[in-house]
Amino acid sequence: MKTSILTNIKLLRLKHNLTQQEIADSLNMSQNAYSQMEAGKTKIDIERIERIVEYYNISFLDILPPPENKIIDESVKITIICVISLLFRLPAHKWISPDIISIRK
């Protein structure tokens, strides 16, 4: 089975024993809209991903699917996060785990 960000978001919800309604409420959206998003029937925007990451108090890297190509390492993932942050004018430090930042220092 191919893993995706949406699969990881659903697994997080299930791991925390939360309903779609509970997550939808925290994202200010209907349960139906959340269900459609989680199922991949509608697109998820970067702001919603950021809010989900904040809700679970995790890094964006934690919901990325494992690389299909094992050559991709943590530094490549960090570069991707920084590029996304620049494109959407979002602070990169919110997306990267503190343990990764401390390794880089």
N, C-alpha and C positions, 0 to 999 in steps of 0.2 A: 504494500500500500504506500502510495506516495504521500509524504507528509507536507502540509502547507501551514502557513501562518494561521489560517482559519481552523485547521484541524487542531493546532496547538492551543488556540483560544478556546475551542470547545473542550479540549481535554483539561485545561486549567479550570474551567467552570465546573466540570464534573468532579475534578479532584477536590475542589472546595465545597462540594455538595450544594451548589447554588443553582437556582432555576434561571431560565432565560429571562423571566420577568424581573428577577432581582437585578440582574446585570443591565437589562434594558432600562430599568428605573435609574440606575446610577449613570447611565449614558444619556438620559433624557430622550429616550426613544420608546416606541411601542414594542411590546413583546413580539408582535408579528414582524416588524421591521428588523428587530434583532435576529429573529429566527431566519429570515431571508438572508441576512448578512452572514450569519454563521454557516448557513448551508451553501454559501457562495453564489446565491441567486442575484444578489445585488453587490455592488462594489463597496469595499470598506475604505474610507478615506484615512489619511495619515493622522488627522486629529482624533478620530475614534480609536485608532491604534494607540496613540499616545495616552488617551484617557483610560484605556484598558490596562496598559502597562502601569500607569499610576494607581489604578484601582487595586491591582494585585501587588503593588510595590515590588515590581521586578524590572529587569532591564529589557530593552527591546531585543537584545541578543537572545534572551531566554525564550522568545516565541518564534525566532527564526527557525525554519526547518533545517535539519542537518544537511550539509552540502552533499550534492550528488557526486561532485568531484572532490575527493579528499585533499586536493592540493590547497583548497581554500582553508586558511587558518584564521585565528583570532584577529590578526592584524588586518587581514582583508575585510573581515566583518566590521571592524572598527572604522576602517576607511569608508565602507558603504554607509555606516551610520552617520559619519561626519558629512558625507556628500548629501544625504537626505536632509540632515539638519540644516545645511547651508541652503539647499533648494527651498525648503519650507520655512526657513528662518526660525528654527526651533533649537533650543539649547542642547547641544550634544551630551553634556554631562548628565542630563536626565535619562538618557537612553543607554548609557554604558554602566555596567555594574561597578561598584566601588572597588571590588577586588581586582578587576582588570586595570582600573586607573592606577592602583597602587603598584601593580606589577610593572607598569610602563614608566614609573617615576625613577 
